[in-house]
Amino acid sequence: MLHEQYFMLHQKLAVNAPASMATEVTLEQIANTLYCSARNAKLVLRKLEEKEWIIWKAGRGRGIRSMLTFQADKEALLQEAAQQLTEKGEYKQAFELMRNYGEEIRTHESYVEWMNGHFGFCKEEKEGEEARDSLRLPVYRLIDTLDPAECYYSFPAHMIQQIFDRLVIYENATDQYLPAIAHHWENNNDATVWTFHLRKGILFHDGKELTADDVKFTMERLGRKRNRWILRELKNVEVVSPREVRFILNKPNRIFIRYLSATCMSIVPQHLLRFNEEQYWKLPVGTGPFQVEEWTEDRLSIRASPYYYQGRPHLDSVQIIFMPEDAEHSDVRWERLLQDSDPSDPTEEMSGMDTVESLNGCTTLITWNMRKPGPYQSIEFRRAFSLILNRSGMVRELGEYRLYPARGFLIDDGAPYHKDRFDPDLAKQLLQQSGYDGSPIRMGSLAHHMKDAEWVQNQCAAIGILLIICEEKMDTIHKPEVMSNMDCILQGLVLPGEEVCLIENYEQEDSVVKEFMDPSLHDWVKECIDDALAREECKERLNLLANIEERLREEAQVSFLIHSKFQAQLHSSYKGVVINNLGWLDFKQIWRV
């Protein structure tokens, strides 16, 4: 890229030279700066001269040095180059260019101002095609997978729900199950046999019709993947007919239908996956309201499926732009439609912008690694650690989307009134009883939890606990070799459904709560879950599951921190905007006046 070659030369050779003043230089220096041969360096210089960005006077004769004059305004050229890359969808390169060569604050501010106009609703026009209503959203979360069977995080789960469908959908607001791929279902008296009747004419995005064989294939495949916990008691899947499928369980499960509404139960196409799975996931095909158009390291583009059986989306396309992780913690302020973890001051008023909130948000907690030797094997140490954390103070000091101190995984109506157990004097006594010798404690977390992690670190320092923060990435923090080296992990859990999500915490592979739990508790936890699933009343099930949470809290194996809210900022002209239980917008319903 010619722009970058100019920036490289300017950065290296114009450091001490005033603008438009000639600099003595050799062709060898030029070649070394550009990491190329002398021959290629001459070609670059010729192109730069043609653009009138430089004046080059080659030295003739022994001892006569060449002269290079920089003519173009580097900052203006940088802005132009970054905008060109952005327009082409090469966002990562644009940000790297600004990071590497943007030396003046005004250049960054100018680019941010321009980017604010780039995000949000836009009309995309291509030659020979009708203009498309598109939505561009900047996010700080990479999508590590679009495979329902491998999904762990809430944002990829949200995108999976745009591309794939499940047999049924659970609606939180009404506590009802809605037909999706299945239009009707029934179960036997002891909830061990569940039969689902499928709609006719549901098409995958490649035009092939979905049948019961795809459902059976999906479940058998899921049984070999990361999220196989959800099928622990599945005995068999029977294809009764192309439109009827039957699930046979080893034990009663009164909420099996709720299991089937989970993202990981999304139905995938047998005819594409069974032959070349690696190729399929580069551009996955589902039956959802949107189909994947492009998936690169810069963005995920999805377009409306014109034949979606529940009605075509109002938007023609959505582009998810992957922002650099470090931008979330910088002074960059994006006046954007949706903010997943708002780095700006939420009290800032923005002209023409509305804020939509949902209290069904995220719970932040710290889980101790009970499988690893360390000072935290002492219950006195763990209780001291928990008692030194002034959670109400954390909410006040850090603010933003943080709402209330947390006592458990789920937020309830009493959350604003729960008393925070903060007792620094007792914490010091317990720490002394534990025999803690000042050894460092390694706490893992992700970039977007760094404010919380640093706050906890400061609280610990007040009573002499040396807490070392280990920042990890989404695709590394759950690796066994990483988890085994952590003494504890601070994480945020999004729990879109009460019972299933609580069970998921205790059973899903790579779940921090499950993997760090005292191994002696696993059989007891499984018994509690099986007992709960056999109960007809929701209250009874929740009470049994609450016993697990209570034990983890009393033994301080888990320290609950805070409950947070979801919020979206959007222009008042947007309609149909609802935050779903994963904390994101249902793209299918959005339209603009």
N, C-alpha and C positions, 0 to 999 in steps of 0.2 A: 504494500500500500504506500503510494507516494507521499501522502500526508505524514504517515508515521516516520518515513525516512527523513523528511524535513525536520520533524520534531527531534529525532535522534541526533542529527547534525547540530541543530540549534542548541540542544541541551548540553552537548559535549564541547562545542567550539565557540559558542557565543556568550559564555559565562561572564567574561570580563570585558566584552566588547559592547560599546553603546550601539543602539539601533542604527542600521544603515552604514556602519563603519566596517571597512574591509578588515578581514582577519587573515594573518599569514597561516598557511596550512600546506601540508604535503598530500599528494594523492594517496600515499600509504596510510596517513591518518584518517582520510576519508573512508578508505576501504576497511580499516580496522573498526571504525565507528559503526559502519553499516554491516559488518560481518560478511563481507563479500570480497571478490577478487578486484584487482585494479581495473580490469576491463569492465566489469559490471558497475563499478563505482563511476566510471566515465559515463556510462549510459544513464545512470540515475541523475548525475549532474546535468546532463543534456536535457532531460525531461523537466528538471526543476527550473532550468533556464527558460525553456519553452513556456512554462507557466508564469514566468517573470517573478518567481519567488526568491531567486538568488541572482547574483552576478558572479560569474566565475572567470577568473583570468589565470590561465595556466602559465606557470613559470617556464620560460624557455632558456635552456643553457644551464651549465653547472653552477650550483650555489644560488640560483634564483628561485625563490619560493613562490608558490601559487597564492592567489588572493581570493578569498571568499567573502561576499557581502550578502547578508540576509535582508531581503527586501520585504517579505510578507510579514504581516502582524501575526505572530505565533498564536496568541490567544484567540484571535478571531478565526484563524485557520483551524484551531483545535475545536472550537465550537461548531464550525461547519462540518468537520470530519465526524464528530460525535453524532451530529444530527443525521448525517447521511447513513451512518451505520444503523442508527435507531430506526430510520424509515425503512431500511431493508430487513429489520427484525433481528439484527446482530447486536443485541443488547449487551451481552457480556463483553464484546470487543469495545463497544462504546464506553462502558464504565471503566474498563481497564485503561483505555486511552486517556480519559479524564484523570484517572488516579495516577498514571505514570508521568503525564506531561502537564497537567493543569496546575500551574504554580500560583495563580492569582485567585483569590476568593471570588472576585466578581465573575470570573469565567464559570466557576461551579454554580454560582447563583443564577447566572444567565441560562445555563443548561437546565437547571432544575425548573426554572420558570417556563422554559420551552416544553419540558417534559410534562408539566402539569396540564398543558393543553393537549398533549399526546395521549394521556390516559383518559379513561371514561368512555362515554358513548361517542361513536364516530360513524360516518358513512364511508364505507370502503368501495372504491370504484375501480373496476378492471375493464379494460377494453373489450367490448363485445358482450359484457355481462351487466345485468341490472345491479344497481348500487345495493350494498348489503348493510343492514343495521348491525353494527359490531360493538362489542364491549371489551375494552382493554383494562385488565386489572394487574397492578403490580403486587407481588407477594414476596415475602422473605423466606418462604418454605419451598425447598426443592421437592419434587415428586419422586420418591425413590422407587415406587412401583405403581402400576395400574392393575396389578393382579389381585383380585379380591381375596384369593387364598393366601396371599403373602402380606396383605396390608396391615399396618400397625397404627399409623398416625391418622389424625382426624382430617387433615387437608387432602391427602391422597384418597381417603375414604369418600370424601365429598365429591371429588372428581370422578371416582368410580361410579357413584350414584348418578352422575350425569350421562355416563356412557353405557352402563349396564342396568338391568332390572332384576328384581327379586320376585319370588312367587307372590308375596304379599308385602304390604307396606304398613308399618305401625305409625299411627298419627298421635304424637304426644299430646297435642292440645285437647283431643277428644277421648284419648285412651281407647282408640278403636283400631281394628285391623281392616285395611282397605284392600280390595282386589287389585292385583297387578297382573303378572303373567297368569296367575290362577284366578278364575272368576268365582270359584266355589270350593269349599273344603269341609271335611268332617273328620271326627276321630271317634275311637271306641271309648267305652266307659272308663277304662283305667289309663287312658292316654298313652298307650303303647303302639297304636296303629293310627296313622294319619294319612288321609287320602285327599289329593288335590286334583281338581279338574281345570285343565288349561284352556285359555282362549284360543280360538282359531285365528289364523292369519297374522300372528305376530312374526315380524320379519327381523332377522339380523340385518345389520347395515349393508351387507353384501347381497341382500335379496333372498337369502335362503330362510325358509320358515322354521321356527323353533318348534321342537316336539319334546315329548317325554324322554326321549333318548338323550337329549341335551341336558335335561335335569339330572338324570342318572349319572351321566358322564361327569357333570360338575361336582356332584357329591363324592364320587369315587376319587376324583382328582384331588378334591379338598382334603380327603382323608390321608393324603400323603404330603400335605403342605403345612406351612407354619401355623395356620389357624385351625388345624384338625381337632383342637380341643372341643370345638362346638359340636362335633359328631362323635364324642366319646362313647355314647351309648346307642349309636345307630347300628342296628344289626344288619339291615338289608334295605335296598331301594328296588322296588318292583315297578317295571313298566307294564301297566295293565293294558293300555292302548296308547296310540300316538298322542291322545289328549288326556290321559289319566295316569298319575304316578302315585305310588304308595310307599310310605316310610314305615318301617317296622323297627321298634326300639327294644332294647334289652330291659329297660326299666321305665316306669312311668315318668312322663315329662309334661306337666300341665301347661307349660309355656313354650312348647316346641314350636308353635306357630310364631312366637316372638323370636325364637332362634332363626327361623326362616326369613325374617325381615331384616336380619343383620347384613351389613355390607358384604361380609365375606361369603354370604350365601348367594351372591349375584350369579346369574346363569351365564355360562360361557359356551361358545359354539364348538361342538364336538368335531364337526367336519373340518375346522381350521386348526384346532389345537392338537389334535392327535397325530398330525404329520410333522409339523415344524413349529414347535412352541417358541423357540428363540426368535424366529422371524415374525411370528404373530404378535409378540409383545412390543415390537417396534412401532406398530400401527394397529392397536387392538380393535376388534369389531365386537359390538354388543347389540342390545335391542333398545337402549335408552334413548332419551329425547335428543341427545347430541352424539355425533360420531367424530372420531379423531381425524383431523385433517393433517396435522403436523406435530411432531414431538421432538424437540431438539434441546440442547443444553440452555438455550435462551428462552424458549417459550413452549407452551402447549396450546395449540389452536384446535378448537372444536367447532363444528358447524351443525346447524339444526338438521335433524333427520326429518325429511318431508313426509314420511309415512308412519310417524310414531303413532302407535295405537291409542294413546291417551291424548292426542292433540298436538299439533306442531308447536314448538316454542315460538314466542313472539320475536325473539332475537334471531338473527341469521347466523351469527357466530360469536364466539367468546375467545379472547386471547389472554392466557395467563402468562404474565411476564415475570421471569425469575430474577429478582433483584439481588445484588450482592449482599451477603449476610452483614457485612460491616456497615452498610448504609443504614440499617435499622437502628444502629446505635450512634449515628452521626447526627449532624445538625440538619440533615436533609428533611424537608417538610413537603410531602406529597399531598396536594389537595385532591385526593383520589376518591373514587366511588366507594371502595371497600378497604378497610385497614384491618389486617389480621392481628397485629399486635402493635398498637398505636404508639410510635415513638414521639409523637407530638403531644402538646398539652391539650387534653380534651376540652378544656374550658375556653380555648381559643375559638372565637366566632369566625366563621368563614361565610362570606357573602353567598346567599343562595343555597347553602348547604344545610341538610337536615341530618339528624343523628337517630339511628334506630338501634335499640338495645334489647338484649335478652339476658335475663338473670340465670338462665340454664346454661352456665358457662363451664369454666375450667377450675379444677381443684389442684393446688400446688402442695406437694408433700415431699418429705425426705424419708427414704427407706434404708434401713441398715442392713448390711451384708452379714447375715447371721451364719454364713458358711465360711467366713474368713476369720482367722484369729486377729484379735486387736482389743484395745481398751474398751470398745463398745460391746464386747461380749458381757460386760458387767451391766446389769439392769440399772444400777445406781448411776452409771455414766450416761446411759441413754435417757434416763429420766431427768438428770441434771441438764443435759443438752436441750431437752424439750422445754424445761421450766425457764431457761434463760431467754427464750424467744418471746418477745413482747409482740404478739401478732397484731393487736390493735394498733400499736405503734408502727408496725410495718405498713399497715394499710394507710395510716395518716402520712407517714414519711414518703412512701413511694407513690401513693396515689394512683393516678391514671385509671386503669380498668379494675384495680383491686377493690373488692367490696367489703368482705367480712372475714374475721378469723374463722378457720375451719376446725370442726371437731371430728369430721369423718369424710368419707368419699363424696357424699351427696349433700347439696345445699337443701335446707328445709326452711319452712316458714319462721322457725325460731332463730335462724342464723343471726339476725341483727341483735338478738338479745342474749346470746350465749356468752357466759362469762369466760374470759380468756385466762387460762391458768399460767400466770406469769409470776414467778416467785424467785428472784435472784438470790435471796439469802438461803433458801432451801436448796437451790441449785448448787451453791458453793459447798454446802454441807455434804450433799450427795456425791459431788465430784471428789471431795476429800475421802469419803468412805470408799469410793471406787478404786482408789489407789492410782489414779491417772498420773503418769509421770511426764506429761508434756509432749508425748510422741505425736508426730503430725498425723492428722486425719485427712485422707484423700476423698474429696467429694466431687463426683462427676455431675455435669449438667450441660445443657445446650446454650448456644449463644443468646437466644431470646429470654433465657432465665438468669442472665448474668447479674442484673440488678438485684434480684432476689438472693442469689448466691452470695454476692458481696455484702448484702445487708446481714445475712446469717453469719457470715465470716466475722463481721465486726462485733456482733452480739457475743459470739463465742470467745473472741479475744478478751472481752471484758472480764471473764472468769478464768482466763488462762488456757483455753482450749485452742490449740494450733490447728486451724482448718485450712487445708490447701485446696484451692478450686482447680479442677481439671476440666477445661472446656473441650467438649467433644462435638462431633457432627451427628446429624440424624442417622446417617448410614453406618456409624461406627459405635455409637454408645451402647447398642444392644448386642454387639459381638461378644461371644463368651470370653475371649482373651482380654477384652476391655473391662467387662463387668467384673471379672474375677479379681482384677487389680484395684477395684474401687471399694472403699470402706462404706460409702453410702452414695446415694444418687438423689439429687433434687430434680424433680420432674413435674410437669403439669399433665393431669389426666382429664380428658374430655369424656364425659359419661352420658351419652345420648339416651340410654335406656336403663332404668334402675336395675332391675333384676339381672338381665343378661350381662350388662357391663360390670356389675359387681362380680359375677361369676367369672367373667373374662379375666379380671384382675388376678384371680386365684388359679386359673387354669391355662391361660394362653402361654405358649412357648415364647421365651424372651421377655415376658412381663417382669418388670423389676420386682414387683411385690411377690410374685411366685418364686422367681429365681433366688431372691435374697431371703425368703422366709426360712425360719428354723425348720430343717428337714423333718424333725420329729412331729411337726404339725400337719404335714401333708395328708396323711390318711384321715386324720380327724376333720380337716377341711373338706375333703372329698365326701365324707359321710354327711356332713352338714349340708352340702350342696345337693346330694341325692335325696336327702330327707326333704329339703325345701322344694325340689322339683316335683315331688309326689303330692304336695299339698294343693288343694283346690283354691284356697283363699290367698289372695295376694298379701294380706297383712301377715298371715302365718309364715309365708315364704320370706318376707322381708325381715321378720323377727329372727328367723333361723340364720339368715345371712348376716344380720347385725351381730350375732354372737361371734362370728369370725372377726369382724371389724373391731369389736370391743376388746377381744383378746389381744389383737395386734396393738391397739392403743394402750391398754393397761400394761402390757409388757414393753411398751415404747419401742417396738420393732419398727413402727411407722410413726413419724411426727407430722401430723397434718398442719399445714401453714395457713393458707388463705383460699377463699373462694373468689373467683374473678368473673366478670361479666363479658359477654360478647358485645361488640358494637360495630356498626357500619356507618360510614359517613357517605352521603350521597346528595346529589343535586335534587332539589325539590321537584324537578320535572320527571323524575323516575317514579314509576308506579309498579305495583305488584311485588314490592320488596318485602321479603320476610326472611328473618334469620332462622335457619333450620337448627336442629338439635346438635349438629356438628359445628355450629358457629359460623356458617357460611350462608351465602345467598342461594336460593333456589333459582338458578338461571332461567329455567323454563318459563317462569311466571313474569319475569321482568320485561317492562316495555317503557317507552318514553313518549310523553305528550308532544 
